[in-house]
Every structure is written in structure tokens, then in C-alpha cells.
Amino acid sequence: MHPARAAGPTRRALPSRPLALGLTTLVALGGALTSTGPAHAASPASTVTTPAVAPTSTVPTVSIQPDPSYQQPAFEGWGTSLVWFANATGGYPDEIRQKLADLVFGKDGLALNIARYNIGGGNAPDVKDYLRPGGAVQGWWKAPAGTTRADTSWWSPDDANDWNWDADQTQRWWVDHIKGSITKWETFSNSPPWFMTESGYVSGNFNAGADQLKRSSIADFASYLVKVTEHLEQSSGIKVDTIDPFNEPNTSYWGTQLGANGQPTGGRQEGAHIGPELQQQVVKALAPALASSSTKANISAMDETNPGTFVRNWTSYPADVKASVSQLNVHTYGTGQRTAVRDLAKSDAKPLWMSEVEGSWGNGQSFTSMDPGIGMAQHITDDLRELEPSAWVFWQPVEDYKNMKPGGESAAGANWGSIQLPFDCTAKDTLATCPIHTNQKFNTVRNFTHYIRPGDHVVKVNDTATVAAIRPDARTATLVHTNDATSAQDVVVDLSKFGHVGPKASVTAIVTDASGALVPQAPVAVTGSSATVRVPARSVTTLVVSDVRDVAKDAATFQDGHAYRFLGVQSGRSLAAEDQGAAIRTTDATTGDQLWTVTKVTTGDSNRERYQLRALDGRQIAQRDGSLVLEPAQETPDAAAQWYLSTTGDGTFTVANAAEPVDLEVSGEATADGAKVGAWQPNANANQRWRVVEETVKGVSDLSGFTLPGRAPSLPDTVTPDRAGGAARAIPVTWRSVPAARWKTTGQVFVFGTATDPATGREYAVRDVVTVDTVSKTTSVTARTYVGGTPSLPATVTAASDRYQVAVTLPVTWDTSSATYDRVGDVTVSGTATLPDGTTVPASVVVTVTEPVEANAALTPGTVASATFTEPGYSVQGIVNGALTDKAWSNWRSGTQRPGDTLTVTLPMPRDVTRVVTRFYQDGGNVSYARTLQVEALVDGKWRPVSDVVTVAATGPAAPVVSVPVTPVRTSAVRVVMTANSYMTVSEVEVMAKSAN
């Protein structure tokens, strides 16, 4: 996506979360370069020695667990397209372009190691330039004198006179200057030359949704790409690894518009719609052209604008076209279906690049706001976790300052690029007259690019705001954590998944926030297998862990011989083996039909390991001839019975077949008991995601019982065994008889029994240590409420037995008939606790009554959020998680947006609600907010309005926070009814209610 399309109505702007650092303007003073702001602290020379602060209850804690048992392929690195910025600046004075090169590719700059060279198309010689600054990348053709746009049949790839081998000197200066730093090269095309297009212009067809490459020019276009790549290799001494002939081809972005005089006025950049069928023809022509050339470059495809469109394109390719493509390239300007592309890359055994993205977070151009930096950081994190690419590439980290300033591309300005300078500087300019600016993206991106390097392996991590990687040879791990909250966080780094944590292991934080960039902190020693590091608010922090290596034996989610339950994320039901195939069933812990073994059939720790899935009856799941089957298990399963199990670290997995590009899914997105399970092309929907629960029983811990002298205890009918995955499912138990005399006197009696797992038939020894004692009194308990409120009194109290002092939990009944809570103070309420023989002992609870304060009742455990519609890939439950600035809920969909939606928050108990706060989320540069909203409450079983209709103000520097007072009401549920002009994104819904202080 390029800046001109940032606000296009047909596409979705970048979702992200904001973060940032300061303005840097590089100027020449007395011959030296000087920074005018704090942001350019590229390599601090000293270490802050302030000791780590011990965690406190007032600072939120985030536990992060990197898992090296799930490793992505060796990372190829970070990159950029050259294209506009290289075209604009390649002829600049040396001091400017050298400094710019250092900022982009230097070790103290972004330290990029991948470059994508744009093979320009070029308009006809008689067409006056109308493209954006830098956008007119020169084509490599040489037209005869007098050639006009109407002359389209003169060019031949075999005629030396038709080539200009001196073309594009500006972009090629960059190639020659940076080639020592580049480890991967790719060439790509935005548009064929004008004479190969339907419109005769490189900015697209007159109908932006119609194919632009002439079918008669397919072979010529392939030759053009190959011969330019060959010459670039020979003239610059580089090796091109891949050629991508497309850029966002199956979109309607690329259209040429003519003014009243018949001359083109836009679009302002090269682009060409090339639909899936025409894409296939280009690949078929490009493959033999490459095979007969001197370059060893392979085909990559198809640089589509978002994962969803990529999936539509790729799944239409026949097998022979797919076989000609060696690498998959996708952009993430839209973010839905990242995991679908991930799964396709695995099923089709292709490497995958995130080959282009940029964006403008925050409102208006700013070099100090953390919004752009945090937004970019979270987007990188999401790409690496969900897409699992082996390379991450910018569109271009350098943008035209004048285009980004207020009144340029937009009234408020924008934050595309990490670096900005004017694209119209001249040979007479210096850094003083052509200054270079950096924003906070420049700083936060370096938290990634400086510390996750080529050869590292990104690994699974359980936190959505963190990316983790390991460097096996160096015995180090790197985590990059984005804290977009307005408060500090205590980050607990859990290293228990590593096989070895050395005695001198430590965690060093390198922090970027508004006060400085890449500032190292004092190392924090690892104690046992964890360390706690405090990170500041609105920050991006790199955590470098030393002296860790290997994979713990029990780290991997799937262990041979263990039993697993696969719960459908959409349905909540268990994957079950049926007589004919598979289905989802209501979870039943007593049947083995819902348990599965997962056996690894490969030998590594990568994210592309393959597994065999077997029911407990011995059958395996396979994909045969387009259908999912349960069949007798093979000792060595073939590809049809092998599956990739992929996760973003959230406990859910997709199950992708190794022989066909399909994922295990509940057919038709059904949720009913008995709904059929089949396989379909990946789509990232909830019906293709499975929450894995390990149900392997390890044993049963001792129970602790209690009874009174002379009374046999009531022993439980079931016990909850210790399961490897922590699942809390009970199994039946039978007990040996105990002589009645054993219960007559005080003491401790051991009762032995046998528990049986009904799913597997396995038996486990159980012991209940029963204390026989008397109870004379209970321990007083406390509760709180506010003036005019009603306290929630406990249903049980605790007593200590008289002789053995064991804790005994007793049911209690409270006498509240005379209790009033109409003033501040303590109120004692009496009650009666019932002993096992039916006798009672007194109990009491002291209720502290305070003045009422407001608190967010939606944070009460048991609160449930729901929505009338949610974009796939997001969970509406996130609107009640306490994170006030994350992107929790979205109702975006492809095509026409919804006119409105409703968010409902159901509380576990009625509360006196006073107001409802809806915190919207700014999704890139889009106005992704409601137009109006109204709060309703559930009263006497009916929804009733409790506020006026409120107009949401969509102006200002941040997403709106709409606080709506409501008619005082006691309710267990509220809902926010919203109307909209576009799609909406929400961070949090707070249900403020009266609470005790």
C-alpha cells in the first residue's frame, strides 16, 4: 500500500496500537551533523544502572513465556523496496544521500539487509509527468525519436536498439551503494511499460478493475523483467534471488483518470490490475524465460495487498502454476486471514515473505508522538506471530516530507515512513536546506531490527504484544514487548520452556519511549527460571536474555502418548470420532471418542513439523481425494494423513493438511451437536480454529477430608486428577470400606480407593486423609459495601478444628433481617455455620460500609461480552479485559460496511450502574468510530434505553472516549447500540457502577 491509497474507501487501513519517541532533524552545523531532538539516540554509550523495581500490586503484571519448541524458519531479515525514495534521492548531493543510506541500511540506523528493486514501466515520451514525486521510475526501453503514446508495436525484447541500459541511474545508485549490506535481492514490477498496457498509461486501466496488461504482451513483459534483472546483476555485481511480476494485482486501486483536456491527472503512481487468470498466464510465461536466462532468480508471487485477497488469488492457481512459484509474497495492509496465508504456505511447502507494508498511525504529522512508533511495533509483532514470514519488508521507510506535512497528502499531515525529507531537493542543497527528519517509528523499529537478526528463529510466545526469537549458537533469546498502555507494566519473563537456563542468566531491557531511544537498563538476574522487568508506559522494549538454550522435554504442546481434546473455537464442542468420519459433540469427559493422540512424524522443533492425529480407537484422520476420512492408522502415515499444527501462541491451533491446501474445519460454520467436520481451504475463521486441552492423567493427589467423632465421613464420588494440561475434569472413584470403629475417636484416618478414567479405562490409586475432630468456633470474615448498597456475603466460612487445627469449610446462613447499610462504618452480621452432623456453631461477618465510588464492574470475573457481529480474528471478550488502548473488537468486513452494531456486557450479578464508557480505537488513519451511540440496560427482562442518543465526536488527536451518564439503574447487563458511517473498532467498554471505596 502506498500513501496515496491510505484513506481509500474500498480498503481497510492498518490496524495497530500506538507508541513513539522524538523529533530528529539532521542539520549541518560547522561541518558536523547535529540532532535537534532526543530521538536519535541510536547507540547509547552508557547503561542506566537504576536497579529493577520490585513488582507491586499497583503495577499490572504481564507474564510472557517464549517457547522454543515451536520455531519459525531461520529469519532472512528486514528489508525495503527502493522505488520512490531511491528514485527521488539517488541523484542528491553525497552528504544527503550518504546520511540517508546510513539511516536506512547502516548499523546504527534501521540496519536493513533486504532490498527490492523496482523495475519501472515508464510512460510514453510525449506524456507529461503527472505521477507523485519519485513515482516516475524510469523504464529500461529506448523509443525511436518521435514515438508517441499511440505507438505501441515498435518494441522487441530481441532488438538491442530498443533497450536503454543506462536507465534508472537514481535507483541504481542505491543498488551500488548498499550492495555490501544486502543479503537478499528481489526485483518487482508495479506496471508494465506503457506500450504493453491496455490504457497506454502506467497508472492503470481507465477501468481500475479491468486487466491492464495486454494479453498479446505477456511474453514481452516476461522478457522485459528477466532481461532487466540479468543486466542489473551483471552491471552491479549482485545476485537477484526472486522476481515478483506483480504488485497488489487483484485490486481496483490502479486507475488512470483524464482531465477535461484529455491529459492524465491520476492515479499518481504506477500500478496495474492483473486478475488471477492473467496472473497465471504471466507466471507460465515467466518460468521458461527465467529457465533460459543467465539469472538464477526464482519467481515470487503475488505481492497482494492483503491476506484475504492473496488467498483468493493463490487458491485459484492450478498445480503447475503453483509449482513455478518458489516464494509467496503478501502485504498486510489488511490483516484478516494472516493465518490462512500461513497455512497455505505450509501445505504448499513454500517460504513466505511479508513483502510490503507501511502506515500512518496517529492524527497528523508528528516526530515526537509515540502513536506511530507503537502502531508500527504492534503491526510488526502481529505479522511475525500470525503470518510467520521468513522476512519482513517495508514499502519504503523514507517518505516525502512535503507530502506528509499538514496540507500535503492530507489536511493534518501523516506519518508514513520512519524517515522523512523533501523529494524535490537539488544538487545545491545541503543537510541544512534539505533536512532529514525521523519519527518514533524510526526508534521503535530498531528495537526489532537491531536485536532480531538474520539467522534467528522467531518462536511461539503466549502474549499478543510480544514477539520472541532465539539465536541458538549464541545461547540468547530476544523478546520485543510493546506496552501501549498509559501505565507501566511488570513483565515476568518465564523461561521454563528452555532446556537449559544458566546460573548467570540475565535479562537486559533496551527501552524506547518518549524520553529516549534504545536505552539499555541494568541487567536483571534470572531466579530459577524467571525474571521480572518493569517497562514504562507507552514504550517498546527489547528484552535480551542471556545463557539460555535447548528445548525442555515437556515444552512442546504435543507429546507422544498423551491424550488431547480439540475444542472448536466457534462451537465450544469437542472434536469426536464417529463411525463415519468426524463431528463436533457436546463435551463428555466419560467418552474416549473425544480424545486424540498427536504423534510427531518429523524430528525437529520447527513450526512446520508434521503430525499424525489418531482417535483412541486407533483410526487416523486423513484427507483423501478431497474428503476428510477416519481410517485405520498407518504405521508410517503418508502425506494425506500428516498435519501441520499451527498457533499464534493463544492456545488455539489450526490443523492444515500436508497433501492438500486445506484446514480441518466444522463444515458450514455449524455449531450444533453432531455437526460434520471436514476440510476446506484456509480462511482463518473460528470454525477452523481449535483450542487444545491436554487431558492426560498423571495421577491423583491426596484428598483432605473431615468428619466429627462418631460420624462416618461423606466421601466424594469423583476426584479431579492431576492432568498434564491442567484440565479440571473429574473422574469416578470407588473407596475401600473402613470399620465404623475408626470414626469413634479423634485422629486421622487414611481411606484408599481407585479412580477410573472412563475415557481410557485406566485406573489410579487415590488416598483421602480424613481428620476426625471437633469444631467449637469459626473464623470471622469480612465484606464491603457502600452506603445504600447491599454486600455480597460469603456462602461459607472457615473453622479450625479443635485438636488438629485443620481448616474446615462450613456452609453458613446469615441473619440480615436487622442489618442496614445507610451510613459509613462497620456492621456486624451474625450467622450460623452447619457442621457435618447437622449441628451448628456461630459465625459472623464484619461489613465495612464506605461512601460509594465508581468502579468498572465489567472487570468482575465472570463478565461476558457479546456483539451482533465481530470481524473474524478478533474476540469481543477483549472489550472487558482492562486494556484501554488495544484493538479488542472490530466489525470490519470486505465490501460494504455495516450500518451499525451492538456491544453487550453481561455482569455476573446485578450492579448499580451510573455510566458507561466506550473507548474507541483508532485504526490507522481511518475514522473507525461510531456515528452515534445509546446505552440500554436489561431491566425486568427487557432492554430499556437509559441514556440519550449521543453523537460521537470524531475529531481530535486520539480516538474518542465516550462517557455516557445513565439513568441510575440496577441491572446485570448493559449494551451500547451504535450506528456508523464506516467500520468501527473498540478498545474497551467500561461499565461504571457504585462500589465500596
VOKOL-167507 format. One record per residue (C-alpha): x, y, z; residue in one letter. Coordinates in steps of 0.1 Angstrom, whole numbers, plus 5000, padded with zeros to 4 digits. Last residue first. Layout:
<rs>
XYZa ...
</rs>
This chain:
<rs>
485850265485n 482850035481a 481350035446s 478750215426k 478950115389a 480950215359m 480549975330v 483750015309e 483649915273v 487149885259e 489349905228s 486749955201v 486949945163t 484250055140m 483550025102y 482250315083s 479350565086n 478250415119a 475350355143t 475950215178m 473850055205v 475950005236v 474549735258r 474149685295v 473649375316a 473049275353s 471049585362t 470349825390r 469650165373v 470650525377p 469650695344t 472950675325v 475950905322p 477750845289v 481550865287s 482750855251v 486450815247v 487250935212p 490350805193a 493251055196a 494451395183p 491051545179g 487951495157t 485551205155a 483051345180a 480451065187v 476851195188t 475051065218v 471450925218v 470150985253d 470750745281s 469050465299v 467250305270p 465349985280r 466049625272w 463549385289k 463949115315g 462949325344d 465549585334v 468349505309l 470049835303a 470450045271e 473250285262v 473050495230q 475650555204l 476150785174t 478550805144r 480650515158a 484350515153y 486850385127s 487850725114v 490750585094n 494350695098g 495450355112g 492650205132d 492050455160q 490350255188y 487150365205f 486750365243r 483150335253t 482450445289v 479150355305v 477650545334r 476050505369t 475350135371v 474049995404d 475049635400r 473349305393p 475548985393m 477848815369p 477749115345l 476649095309t 478249345285v 476649385251t 478149555221l 475749655193t 476349715157d 475849975130g 475450045093p 477749755084r 480449825058q 480049755021t 482949545007g 485049335030s 484149335066r 485149555096w 483249505128n 486249535150s 486849455187w 489849455210a 492349685193k 494349775224d 494250115242t 492250055274l 493449705283a 491149615312g 489949295296n 486349385290v 486449485253i 488649185247g 485648955251q 484749075216v 487348835202s 489048935169y 490248705141g 486948715122p 485449065123e 482749065150t 478949105146f 476049155169t 478449165198a 479048975231s 480949045263a 480748815294v 481648915329t 482548615351g 485448775369p 484449145377t 486349375352l 482949485338a 482149645371a 484449935364n 484550135396a 482750445408e 482950535445v 480350505472p 481050625507e 482150335528t 480450045547v 482749775561t 480749455567v 482049245596v 480948885592v 480048645620s 479548275627a 478048075655p 478347695655v 475747445643t 474747085645t 473746905613g 476246625616d 478646775590p 478647105609l 476447405599t 477547765603a 475048005617t 475148385611g 475548715627s 476149045608v 478449305622t 478249655606v 481349875603d 481150245594g 479750485569v 475950515570r 472850355554d 474049995554y 471349835575t 471249485590a 468249385611s 466949095589s 470449005576t 470748675595d 473348495576w 473448115568t 476747945565v 478247635548p 481347515565l 484947485553t 487247315577v 490947415581a 492947175602v 493847285637q 494446925648y 492846955682r 489947205680d 489347205642s 489947545626a 486847695611a 486347865577t 483148025565v 480947955535t 478348135514a 480148475517p 478148795518l 477849015488s 477049355504p 473949555496t 474349925488g 472850235503g 476250355516v 478850135500y 479749775505t 482449555520r 482849205534a 484849045562t 485148705579v 485248595615s 486848255620t 484547985632t 484147825666k 483847495685s 484847225659v 485646865669t 487946625652d 488346325629v 490746425601t 490346225568v 493346175546v 491746065513d 494045845492r 493645755455v 495345495432a 494745545395y 492945325370e 493045345332r 489745285312g 490745555287t 487745785286a 486145655318p 489345745338d 489045525368t 489745625404a 490645355430t 490345405467g 492145425500f 490945595532v 493645705557f 492245805591v 493446095612q 492646125649g 489646195672t 487645895683t 484645705670k 485445715633w 487845415632r 485145205649a 483045215618a 485444985600p 486545145567v 485345015533s 487545065502r 486545355481w 485445385445t 486245685424v 484745855393p 486646105372i 486646485375a 487746725347r 489947015357a 492347045328a 495847145338g 497547015307g 499446735322a 496346635343r 496346595380d 493146415388p 489846565400t 488046315422v 484546175420t 482046015443d 483346215472p 483446055507l 480846155532s 482646095565p 481445845591a 480246005623r 481245915658g 483846195661p 483146475636l 484346455600t 486946605577f 488546515544g 491846615527s 492446455494l 495846315483d 496846395447s 495646195418v 497846075389g 499346195356k 496046195337v 496546305300t 493746555293e 495646815273e 493347085261v 493747225226v 491547515214r 490747455178w 490447705150r 488947645116q 485347725126n 486748055141a 487648185106n 491248205094a 490148115058n 492247815049p 490847595021q 488447345034w 488447025055a 485546835071g 483846815105v 480146745105k 477746895131a 476846635158g 475846895184d 475147225166a 477747485159t 477847495121a 480447715103e 479447535071g 481547245078s 483447245111v 487047285100e 490347095094l 492447315071d 493047265034v 495947305009p 496246935001e 499046695009a 500346825042a 496946915057n 496547215079a 495247195115v 494747545130t 495647585166f 494347775197t 496247825229g 497048185222d 500548125210g 499848225173t 499347855166t 500047605138s 499547225138l 500647095104y 499046765095w 500046425080q 497546165070a 497446275033a 501246295034a 501645925042d 501445795077p 504245545088t 502445285110e 499245375092q 496145425112a 492945265101p 490745535085e 488845845095l 488146045064v 488146415053l 487346445016s 489146594986g 490546274973d 491746165007r 492446395036q 493346185066a 492446155103i 493745835119q 491945535135r 493345365166g 490245365188d 491745645208l 491445865178a 494645945159r 496246265146l 499546215128q 501846515130y 504146725108r 506746985119e 506547315101r 506647545131n 510047395138s 511247175167d 512646895146g 512146525140t 509146465117t 506246225124v 505146385155k 502346195172t 499146355184v 496746135203t 493146215204w 490246235229l 486646295221q 485645925214d 487145835248g 483945905265t 483345995301t 484546355299a 481646455276d 481946775257t 479046835234t 479946685201r 481746805170i 481946565141a 484446325125a 484146055099g 481645765097q 481545565130d 482245895147e 485546035162a 484846355182a 486146705180l 484746875211s 482247155213r 482847525221g 481247605187s 483347885173q 486647785190v 486147415183g 487547215212l 490246965204f 490846735234r 494246575238y 495646255252a 499446195257h 501345905241g 503746125222d 503746485235q 502046785218f 502347125234t 506147115233a 507947225264a 507946885283d 511546795273k 512747155277a 514247295245v 517847395241d 519547725252r 519548005276v 522648205287d 521548555281s 518048705277v 517849035257v 514549215264l 513749475238t 511249735250t 508649945231v 507050205253s 503850385261r 504150335298a 507550215312p 508849865314v 509449685347r 511449365345v 510749045363t 512948745359a 512148375355s 513548025355s 515147995390g 516048355395t 517248525364v 519348835372a 518149175360v 520649355338p 520749735342a 518949925315q 519849995279p 518350305262v 517150225227l 515550565222a 514850825248g 512251005269s 509150945248a 509750565250d 512350325237t 513850085262v 516649825260i 515949575288a 518649325299t 517548985312v 520048765330s 521448415330a 524348365353k 523348015366p 522447905330g 518947825319v 518947505300h 516147315284g 514147625277f 510347615282k 510747735318s 512048075307l 509148285321d 509848655316v 507648845341v 506949195327v 505949445353d 504049715334q 504050095335a 500850285329s 499350465298t 499050135280a 500650065246d 503349845261n 505049675232t 507449385240h 510349275219v 511848955232l 515348815224t 516848485234a 520448405237t 522748105237r 524848255209a 524647945186d 520947905192p 519848265185r 516248275197i 513348495189a 510348635207a 507548875196v 505349045223t 502049225224a 499948915217t 501548735247d 501948355248n 505148335227v 506048095199k 509448135184v 511148355159v 514448195148h 517548405144d 519648355112g 519148715101p 518848945131r 516349015158i 518149265180y 518949565159h 515949525136t 513349485163f 514149765188n 515249955157r 511549975146v 510850155178t 513250445170n 512550505134f 508850465141k 509250755166q 509951005139n 513051085119t 513651405100h 516251475073i 516951835063p 517351965027c 518552315034t 520752235063a 521551885051l 522852055019t 521152164987d 522952274955k 522351954936a 518651994942t 516051884968c 512551794955d 511851474975f 511851665008p 512951455038l 511151205060q 512350895079i 510250635096s 507750645067g 504150735066w 503350975095n 500651205081a 499551565076g 496551725092a 495051835059a 496051535040s 498651455013e 500351785018g 498352035038g 499951935070p 503351775062k 503551425047m 503851525011n 506451785019k 508451535040y 508551285011d 508850945027e 511650715036v 510850375053p 509650235020q 507149955015w 508849795044f 509849425043v 509649145069w 511348815060a 510848455070s 507148515075p 505148355104e 501848525094l 500348545129e 503248605152r 505548785128l 502849005114d 501249085148d 504549195162t 505349405131i 501949575135h 502449625172q 505749805165a 504350015138m 501450135159g 503750195189i 506150415169g 503350605151p 501550675184d 504650775204m 504351135193s 507551325188t 508051355151f 504451425143s 502451455111q 498651445119g 496451215138n 498350905150g 499350595130w 500350635094s 501150315075g 503750095059e 503649745045v 505349525019e 506949185014s 505648985043m 507648695029w 506648325028l 508748015020p 506647755001k 505747395011a 502147414996d 500547305029s 502947525049k 502447835027a 498747775027l 498647765065d 500548095068r 498248255042v 495248145063a 496948275095t 497148625081r 493448595073q 492448945084g 495249205085t 494549445056g 497549655046y 499449325053t 501249265020h 501948915007v 504848734989n 504948354984l 508248204972q 509247944946s 506347994922v 506547764892s 504947474911a 501947694919k 501447744882v 501547374875d 499147304904a 496447534892p 496247884907y 492747984920s 493747914956t 496548174952w 494348454941n 491548414967r 494148364994v 496148674984f 492948874985t 492348775021g 496048815031p 496149185020n 497549394991t 498849104970e 502549084964d 502048784940m 504248604938a 507848504939s 509648354908i 513148234911n 516448414903a 519348224889k 519948474862t 521648374830s 518348324812s 516748014796s 514947894828a 513948254836l 512048294803a 510547944808p 509148054842a 508048404832l 505548294806a 503648054829k 503848314857v 502348574834v 499548344823q 498648264859q 498548634868q 496148674839l 493748424855e 494148584889p 493448944877g 496149184867i 495249544877h 498349764870a 500150024890g 502550314886e 501750614908q 499750934907r 496450804896g 495951044881g 495651364861t 496151224826p 495551454796q 492351464777g 491851834781n 488951784805a 491251574827g 491951204823l 491950944851q 494050634851t 493150364875g 495150134898w 493450074931y 490849834919s 492649534933t 493849194920n 497349304912p 498749434945e 502149444929n 503149194903f 506049044884p 507848924915d 511448824908i 513548644933t 517148584944d 518948854925v 522748824927k 524749144926i 527649264906g 526049604897s 526249584859s 525849204856q 523049164882e 521149464869l 521549344834h 520049004842e 517249154861t 516449394832v 516449094809k 514148894830v 511549164836l 511449264800y 511248904788s 508248834810a 506549154797f 507249054761d 505648714767a 502548874782i 502349144756s 499449004734s 497448964766r 497649334772k 498549404808l 495849634823q 493149384834d 489949564844a 489049684879g 490550024875a 488550094844n 490750354827f 493450104832n 496350174854g 498950444862s 501450314836v 499550474807y 498650334773g 495250214786s 495549854777e 499249824787t 502349674770m 503250004753f 503150194786w 505849974802p 504449704826p 503349824860s 504449794896n 507149544889s 509549354912f 513149274916t 514349094948e 517749094964w 518748924997k 521948965017t 522349345013i 524949535032s 527649535006g 525049614979k 524249944996i 525950194973h 525650004940d 521949944944v 521350304957w 523050454927w 520850214906r 517650394919q 519050724906t 520650594874q 517350454862d 518350384826a 521850334812d 520950004795w 518350174774n 516949894753w 515149914719d 518349934699n 519349584712a 516349434694d 515449094710d 513049234736p 511149394707s 509449734709w 507749924679w 504249804684s 502850054708t 502950394691d 499850584703a 501750704733r 504150884710t 507450794694t 509151094677g 512650954680a 512750584685p 511950454720a 514550324743k 513350084770w 514550034805w 511750234822g 512450524845q 510750524879v 508150804878a 506850784914g 509750984930g 507451294934p 503951184925r 503051104889l 501751354864y 504751374841d 503851494806k 503251214782v 505151254749d 507951014758p 505450734767a 505150644803n 507550424822g 507450074835g 510050074862g 511749764875i 511549834913n 514449684932y 513649514965r 516349534991a 516949305021i 519549375048n 518049665068l 520049815097a 517450065106l 520150315115g 523050255138d 524249955117k 523650145085g 520950045060f 518150315063v 519850585085l 523250525069d 521750555034a 520150885043l 523451015056k 525050915023q 522251055003r 522451395020i 526251425022e 526651294986d 524451554969p 521151404957y 520951204925g 519650884941g 517251084962t 513951074942a 514450744926n 515650584958a 512650734977f 510250614950w 511450264943v 513850114969l 511649854984s 512549775020t 514049495041g 514449315074w 515948965077g 516148615064e 514848465097f 515748095101a 512447905099p 509847955127q 510447775159q 507847605180y 509647405208s 511547735216p 508547855237d 508848215249p 506648275281q 505548625289i 503748705321s 502249055322v 501849225356t 499949555361p 501549795386v 499649885417t 500249545434s 503949605434t 506749445414p 510249515427a 512049785408v 515049695388a 518149875399p 519050215383t 522250155365t 521450325332v 524050205308t 526350425289s 527350475252a 523850495238p 523750375202s 521050535181a 520050815204a 518451005175h 515151075192a 516251345217p 515851645194g 517851885172t 520451635163s 523751765149t 525751665119l 529151835118a 530652075092g 530152385113g 526552305117l 525052065092a 521451955100v 519751635109l 516351685123t 515351435149t 511951455166l 511251225194g 509950885205l 506650685199a 503850425206l 500350355190p 498450025185r 497649885151s 495149835124p 496349955090l 493750105068a 491049895052r 490249925016r 487450034993t 487150385007p 490750485000g 492350665030a 495850535027a 495850494990r 498150784980a 500450675008p 501350344991h 500050005000m 
</rs>
